[in-house]
Amino acid sequence: MERLPGFRDFYPEPLPHPDAWSANVRTHIFETWRTVARRYGFQEYDGPPLESLDLFTTKSGSEIVGQLYNFEDKGGRSVALRPEMTPTLARMIGASERAYKKPIKWFALPQLFRYERQQKGRLREHFQFNADIFGENDVAADAELIALLIDTLRALGLTPEDFVIRLSSRNAWQDFFSSRCLDTTKAYDFYQIIDKMEREDPAKSEALLQNLGFSLVDVKHFIDSAVPTAELQLVLNNLEARGLADFIRIDYNVIRGLAYYTGVVFEAFDRKGEFRAIAGGGRYNNLVKLLSGGKVDLPGLGFGMGDVVLAELLKARGLLPKFGVKLSAFCLVVDETLRPATLGLIQTLRDAGLEVDYPLVPTKPDKQFKRAQELNARHLVTLERLVDQPIAVKVKTLKTRAEIHLPIAEATAHILKLEAETR
């Protein structure tokens, strides 16, 4: 049996082959995401991986169905595996926002699913760091969210030489569009052209723009000028005050083609241009109102950062730690009559928070020692029966070869002390 195309198995280190995905890397990324989000005062939430199909078509239109894992369940309901987290979040906020003080600052680490063509940096499932703020219109919230994104990448070892946040604004583009075209029905098509322009043949972009009454030269001049609007200047000032200005640049190529973005938008890219966008997001002040049927009108903004591109980037920059099992202690069972006493000590050590392993079945001492080395145990623990004396514990530190004999009652405190001294 083989796994489905576009999905991943996560193995513990050491990996069985170079292309295998590492569960240790995933844990490292998740722990960093959670740590930095909590440092910023964000609280973790989650929602169901299966939602009503209407939740996603209401937000993105019926054309999204072709990208979904959707079906009719046994109750006759049209459902889909979530392709993104924001609709679920907006539904939850719309239903329960009165229970929370504003601004609401939440984050989640969902697994998301899209049935689409596989390519570099994009699979049919991925995990994503979603961080969102609700109930604040001031651009200070936009700056706070961008700072969270920057600090999350910094916490993983990335520097201004590794990535940049390309900052833009839908309002700036709206002003550009409105000053040149009074037909608002053309706005969505215009934004789609701009969103794809970096990846499209210039001649095709020129033709599409001309059909809407625009000039490619005029559009490029606006982009190249990179003059920040008043709202973007406030964001820049906020981030500069934090010492984060080196991570930011104005780039009107970023427009975020999704129809619901309403203000500041941004994307994170690696400086070398070797990968897809690391993260992207912006302000979407109308989404909660849309998904609540007009019952709740609450401004929102957020970003998403996927694990696939991020893991590839960290690997390419040599920023992944060396992973593998590391035990506080391995308990040898040399005398099988002492196995019950050894099990009691093992339980005591584990209750104290130490990582401990032992041979499950009778095993030759040399094989036990080899296993302890394979598991990178820092200490060997052996119970010994001494003549006319209580059972003693021998603790040997493998790195220094130092060893000591102790009463069983003192063994846990001694190993805890040794562990504290090495950290």
C-alpha positions as CSV (number, residue, x, y, z in Angstrom):
1,M,0.0,0.0,0.0
2,E,1.2,3.5,-0.8
3,R,0.2,6.9,0.5
4,L,-2.0,9.1,-1.7
5,P,-0.2,11.5,-4.1
6,G,0.5,14.9,-2.6
7,F,0.3,13.7,1.0
8,R,3.1,13.1,3.4
9,D,4.4,10.5,6.0
10,F,6.3,12.1,8.8
11,Y,9.1,9.9,10.2
12,P,11.2,10.4,13.4
13,E,14.9,11.0,12.8
14,P,17.1,9.4,11.5
15,L,15.1,9.5,8.3
16,P,14.8,6.3,6.2
17,H,15.7,8.2,3.0
18,P,16.7,11.8,2.0
19,D,13.2,12.7,0.6
20,A,11.3,11.6,3.7
21,W,9.6,14.3,5.8
22,S,10.8,14.7,9.4
23,A,8.4,14.6,12.3
24,N,11.2,16.3,14.3
25,V,11.3,19.2,11.9
26,R,7.5,19.6,12.0
27,T,7.6,19.6,15.8
28,H,10.5,22.2,15.8
29,I,8.5,24.5,13.5
30,F,5.2,24.0,15.5
31,E,6.9,24.8,18.8
32,T,8.5,27.9,17.3
33,W,5.1,29.1,15.9
34,R,3.4,28.5,19.2
35,T,6.2,30.1,21.3
36,V,6.3,33.4,19.3
37,A,2.5,33.7,19.0
38,R,2.1,33.4,22.7
39,R,4.8,35.9,23.2
40,Y,2.7,38.4,21.3
41,G,-0.4,37.6,23.4
42,F,-2.2,35.4,20.8
43,Q,-4.4,32.5,22.0
44,E,-4.7,29.2,20.2
45,Y,-7.9,28.0,18.7
46,D,-9.0,25.2,16.4
47,G,-12.0,24.2,14.3
48,P,-13.2,21.1,12.5
49,P,-11.3,19.8,9.4
50,L,-14.6,19.2,7.7
51,E,-17.0,22.1,7.0
52,S,-20.0,22.9,5.0
53,L,-19.1,23.5,1.3
54,D,-21.2,26.7,1.5
55,L,-18.7,28.2,3.9
56,F,-15.9,28.2,1.2
57,T,-18.1,29.0,-1.8
58,T,-19.6,32.0,0.0
59,K,-16.1,33.4,0.6
60,S,-14.4,32.5,-2.6
61,G,-17.1,31.7,-5.2
62,S,-18.1,28.5,-6.8
63,E,-14.9,28.2,-8.8
64,I,-13.1,27.1,-5.7
65,V,-15.0,23.7,-5.7
66,G,-12.6,22.4,-8.3
67,Q,-9.7,22.8,-5.8
68,L,-11.5,21.0,-2.9
69,Y,-11.8,17.6,-1.5
70,N,-15.6,17.8,-1.3
71,F,-18.4,15.2,-1.2
72,E,-21.9,14.6,0.1
73,D,-21.9,13.0,3.6
74,K,-24.3,10.4,4.8
75,G,-26.7,13.0,6.0
76,G,-27.0,14.5,2.5
77,R,-24.9,17.5,3.4
78,S,-22.4,19.1,0.9
79,V,-19.1,19.2,2.8
80,A,-15.4,19.8,2.1
81,L,-12.1,19.3,3.9
82,R,-10.9,22.8,4.8
83,P,-8.6,24.3,2.2
84,E,-7.9,27.3,4.4
85,M,-8.6,28.3,8.0
86,T,-9.9,31.9,7.7
87,P,-13.6,31.0,6.8
88,T,-13.8,28.7,9.8
89,L,-12.3,31.4,12.0
90,A,-14.7,34.1,10.7
91,R,-17.6,31.7,11.3
92,M,-16.5,31.2,14.9
93,I,-15.9,34.9,15.5
94,G,-19.3,35.8,14.0
95,A,-21.0,33.3,16.4
96,S,-19.1,34.1,19.6
97,E,-17.3,37.5,19.4
98,R,-19.4,39.0,22.2
99,A,-17.7,36.6,24.7
100,Y,-14.3,38.1,24.0
101,K,-12.6,41.4,24.7
102,K,-11.4,43.3,21.7
103,P,-9.0,43.2,20.0
104,I,-9.2,39.4,19.6
105,K,-5.8,37.9,18.9
106,W,-5.9,34.2,17.9
107,F,-3.7,31.7,16.2
108,A,-4.1,28.1,14.9
109,L,-1.9,25.4,13.3
110,P,-4.4,23.6,11.1
111,Q,-3.8,20.9,8.5
112,L,-5.3,22.1,5.2
113,F,-6.3,20.2,2.0
114,R,-6.5,21.2,-1.6
115,Y,-7.0,19.0,-4.6
116,E,-4.6,20.7,-7.1
117,R,-1.5,20.0,-9.2
118,Q,1.5,19.2,-7.1
119,Q,4.6,21.4,-7.7
120,K,7.6,22.7,-5.7
121,G,6.5,24.0,-2.4
122,R,2.9,23.0,-2.9
123,L,1.3,19.7,-2.0
124,R,-2.3,18.5,-1.6
125,E,-2.0,19.0,2.2
126,H,0.0,21.1,4.4
127,F,0.1,22.5,7.9
128,Q,-0.2,26.3,8.4
129,F,0.4,28.9,11.0
130,N,-2.6,31.2,11.0
131,A,-2.6,34.4,13.1
132,D,-5.4,36.9,13.1
133,I,-6.7,40.0,14.9
134,F,-10.3,41.1,15.0
135,G,-11.9,44.3,16.3
136,E,-9.2,46.8,15.5
137,N,-9.3,49.2,12.5
138,D,-6.1,51.1,13.3
139,V,-3.0,50.2,11.2
140,A,-1.2,49.5,14.5
141,A,-2.9,46.1,14.3
142,D,-1.4,45.6,10.8
143,A,2.1,46.5,12.1
144,E,1.6,44.1,15.1
145,L,0.7,41.2,12.8
146,I,3.7,41.9,10.4
147,A,6.0,42.1,13.4
148,L,4.7,38.7,14.6
149,L,5.5,37.3,11.1
150,I,9.0,38.8,11.1
151,D,9.8,37.6,14.6
152,T,8.5,34.1,13.9
153,L,10.9,33.8,11.0
154,R,13.7,35.3,13.1
155,A,13.1,32.8,15.8
156,L,13.8,30.1,13.2
157,G,17.2,31.6,12.5
158,L,16.4,33.7,9.4
159,T,17.8,37.1,8.9
160,P,17.2,40.2,6.7
161,E,19.6,38.6,4.2
162,D,17.3,35.6,4.0
163,F,13.8,37.1,3.7
164,V,11.9,40.3,3.0
165,I,8.3,41.3,3.7
166,R,6.8,42.9,0.6
167,L,4.3,45.5,1.8
168,S,1.4,46.8,-0.3
169,S,-2.1,48.1,0.0
170,R,-5.4,47.3,-1.7
171,N,-6.4,50.9,-0.9
172,A,-3.5,52.2,-3.0
173,W,-4.5,50.0,-5.9
174,Q,-8.2,51.1,-5.4
175,D,-7.1,54.7,-5.7
176,F,-5.1,53.9,-8.8
177,F,-8.0,52.1,-10.4
178,S,-10.6,54.7,-9.5
179,S,-8.5,57.6,-10.8
180,R,-8.4,55.9,-14.2
181,C,-11.7,53.9,-14.5
182,L,-15.2,54.6,-13.3
183,D,-16.6,51.2,-14.2
184,T,-16.3,49.3,-10.9
185,T,-17.4,46.1,-12.5
186,K,-13.9,45.9,-14.0
187,A,-12.1,46.1,-10.7
188,Y,-12.0,42.4,-9.9
189,D,-10.6,41.5,-13.3
190,F,-8.0,44.3,-13.0
191,Y,-6.8,43.0,-9.6
192,Q,-6.5,39.5,-11.0
193,I,-4.3,40.8,-13.8
194,I,-2.0,42.7,-11.4
195,D,-1.8,39.7,-9.1
196,K,-0.5,37.5,-11.9
197,M,1.6,40.0,-13.7
198,E,5.0,39.0,-12.3
199,R,4.4,35.4,-13.5
200,E,2.7,36.4,-16.8
201,D,4.2,37.2,-20.2
202,P,4.3,41.0,-20.5
203,A,2.6,41.0,-23.9
204,K,-0.3,39.1,-22.4
205,S,-0.6,41.4,-19.4
206,E,-0.5,44.4,-21.8
207,A,-3.3,43.0,-23.9
208,L,-5.5,42.2,-20.9
209,L,-4.9,45.7,-19.3
210,Q,-5.7,47.4,-22.6
211,N,-9.0,45.6,-22.8
212,L,-9.9,47.2,-19.5
213,G,-8.6,50.7,-20.6
214,F,-5.2,50.6,-18.8
215,S,-1.6,50.9,-19.9
216,L,1.1,48.5,-18.8
217,V,3.6,51.4,-18.8
218,D,1.3,53.3,-16.4
219,V,0.9,50.3,-14.1
220,K,4.6,49.6,-14.0
221,H,5.4,53.3,-13.3
222,F,3.1,53.1,-10.2
223,I,4.7,49.9,-9.0
224,D,8.3,51.1,-9.6
225,S,7.7,54.4,-7.8
226,A,6.9,52.5,-4.6
227,V,5.7,55.6,-2.9
228,P,4.1,54.6,0.4
229,T,0.5,55.7,1.1
230,A,-0.3,57.4,4.4
231,E,-1.4,54.1,5.9
232,L,1.7,52.2,4.7
233,Q,3.9,55.0,6.1
234,L,2.3,54.5,9.5
235,V,3.0,50.8,9.3
236,L,6.6,51.5,8.3
237,N,7.1,54.0,11.2
238,N,5.7,51.4,13.6
239,L,8.1,48.7,12.5
240,E,11.0,51.0,12.3
241,A,10.4,51.9,16.0
242,R,10.8,48.2,16.8
243,G,14.1,47.9,14.8
244,L,12.5,45.8,12.1
245,A,12.7,48.2,9.1
246,D,15.4,46.1,7.4
247,F,12.9,43.3,6.8
248,I,10.4,45.5,4.9
249,R,10.0,47.1,1.5
250,I,7.1,48.7,-0.3
251,D,6.2,46.5,-3.3
252,Y,3.0,47.2,-5.2
253,N,3.4,44.0,-7.2
254,V,1.8,42.4,-4.1
255,I,-2.0,42.8,-4.5
256,R,-3.3,39.5,-3.1
257,G,-5.9,38.5,-5.7
258,L,-8.4,37.1,-3.2
259,A,-11.5,39.4,-3.4
260,Y,-12.0,39.9,0.3
261,Y,-8.8,41.9,1.1
262,T,-9.6,45.5,1.9
263,G,-6.4,47.3,3.1
264,V,-2.8,46.6,3.9
265,V,-1.5,43.4,2.3
266,F,1.9,41.7,2.5
267,E,3.9,38.6,1.5
268,A,7.1,37.2,2.8
269,F,9.7,36.0,0.2
270,D,13.2,34.6,0.4
271,R,15.7,37.1,-0.8
272,K,17.3,34.7,-3.3
273,G,13.9,34.0,-5.0
274,E,14.4,30.2,-4.9
275,F,11.0,29.4,-3.3
276,R,7.4,30.3,-3.4
277,A,6.0,32.9,-1.0
278,I,6.8,31.9,2.6
279,A,3.7,33.6,4.0
280,G,1.0,36.1,3.0
281,G,-1.9,38.0,4.4
282,G,-3.6,41.3,5.0
283,R,-6.7,43.1,6.1
284,Y,-10.2,41.7,5.3
285,N,-12.7,43.9,7.1
286,N,-15.8,42.6,5.3
287,L,-15.4,38.8,5.8
288,V,-17.1,38.3,9.2
289,K,-20.0,40.4,8.0
290,L,-20.3,38.3,4.8
291,L,-20.2,34.9,6.6
292,S,-22.5,36.0,9.4
293,G,-25.1,37.2,7.0
294,G,-24.7,40.8,8.1
295,K,-25.3,40.1,11.8
296,V,-21.7,40.9,12.9
297,D,-19.6,43.6,11.4
298,L,-16.1,43.2,12.8
299,P,-12.8,44.3,11.1
300,G,-10.2,41.5,10.7
301,L,-6.7,40.9,9.4
302,G,-4.4,37.9,9.4
303,F,-1.7,35.9,7.7
304,G,-0.9,32.3,6.9
305,M,2.5,30.6,6.8
306,G,2.7,27.0,5.4
307,D,5.2,24.4,6.6
308,V,6.2,23.1,3.2
309,V,8.0,26.1,1.8
310,L,9.3,27.0,5.3
311,A,10.8,23.6,5.9
312,E,12.5,23.6,2.5
313,L,13.9,27.1,3.1
314,L,15.3,26.2,6.5
315,K,16.9,23.1,5.1
316,A,18.5,25.1,2.2
317,R,19.9,27.7,4.6
318,G,21.3,25.0,7.0
319,L,19.1,26.3,9.9
320,L,17.6,23.0,11.0
321,P,18.9,21.6,14.3
322,K,20.4,18.1,14.5
323,F,17.6,15.9,15.6
324,G,17.4,12.4,17.1
325,V,16.5,10.6,20.3
326,K,18.3,12.0,23.4
327,L,17.7,10.3,26.7
328,S,18.4,11.5,30.2
329,A,19.1,7.9,31.2
330,F,19.1,4.3,30.0
331,C,18.5,1.8,32.8
332,L,20.4,-1.5,32.3
333,V,18.9,-4.7,33.7
334,V,22.0,-6.9,34.3
335,D,20.4,-8.9,37.0
336,E,16.9,-10.0,36.0
337,T,15.9,-10.6,39.7
338,L,16.2,-6.8,40.0
339,R,13.9,-6.0,37.1
340,P,10.9,-5.2,39.3
341,A,13.0,-2.8,41.4
342,T,14.4,-1.3,38.2
343,L,10.9,-0.7,36.8
344,G,10.0,1.1,40.1
345,L,13.0,3.4,39.7
346,I,12.2,4.0,36.0
347,Q,8.7,5.1,36.9
348,T,10.1,7.5,39.6
349,L,12.6,9.0,37.1
350,R,9.9,9.5,34.5
351,D,7.5,11.0,37.0
352,A,10.3,13.5,37.7
353,G,10.2,14.5,34.0
354,L,13.3,12.6,32.9
355,E,13.5,10.8,29.5
356,V,14.3,7.2,30.3
357,D,14.3,3.9,28.4
358,Y,15.3,0.3,29.2
359,P,15.4,-3.2,27.7
360,L,11.8,-4.5,27.5
361,V,13.0,-8.2,27.6
362,P,16.1,-10.0,28.9
363,T,19.1,-8.8,26.8
364,K,22.8,-9.3,26.9
365,P,24.6,-6.5,28.6
366,D,26.7,-5.5,25.6
367,K,23.5,-5.2,23.5
368,Q,21.9,-3.0,26.2
369,F,24.9,-0.8,26.2
370,K,24.8,-0.5,22.4
371,R,21.2,0.4,22.6
372,A,21.9,3.1,25.2
373,Q,24.5,4.6,22.8
374,E,22.0,4.5,19.8
375,L,19.5,6.4,21.9
376,N,22.2,9.0,23.0
377,A,21.6,8.4,26.6
378,R,23.6,10.8,28.9
379,H,23.6,8.4,31.9
380,L,23.6,4.7,32.5
381,V,21.7,3.5,35.5
382,T,22.2,0.1,36.9
383,L,20.8,-1.5,40.1
384,E,23.2,-3.7,41.9
385,R,22.7,-6.2,44.7
386,L,25.5,-5.9,47.2
387,V,26.4,-8.5,49.8
388,D,24.7,-7.8,53.2
389,Q,23.6,-4.3,52.0
390,P,20.5,-2.7,50.5
391,I,20.2,-2.6,46.7
392,A,22.3,0.3,45.3
393,V,22.2,2.3,42.1
394,K,25.2,3.0,40.0
395,V,24.9,6.1,37.8
396,K,27.5,6.5,35.1
397,T,27.8,9.6,33.0
398,L,28.8,8.5,29.5
399,K,30.5,11.7,28.4
400,T,32.9,11.9,31.4
401,R,32.9,8.3,32.4
402,A,32.3,9.4,36.0
403,E,30.3,7.1,38.1
404,I,28.8,7.0,41.6
405,H,27.0,4.5,43.8
406,L,23.9,5.7,45.6
407,P,20.9,4.4,47.5
408,I,17.8,4.1,45.3
409,A,16.1,6.9,47.2
410,E,18.8,9.4,46.2
411,A,19.2,8.4,42.5
412,T,16.5,10.6,41.0
413,A,17.7,13.8,42.7
414,H,21.3,13.0,41.7
415,I,20.3,12.6,38.0
416,L,18.2,15.7,38.0
417,K,21.2,17.6,39.3
418,L,23.4,16.2,36.6
419,E,20.9,17.1,34.0
420,A,20.6,20.7,35.3
421,E,24.4,21.1,35.2
422,T,24.5,20.2,31.5
423,R,21.8,22.5,30.3
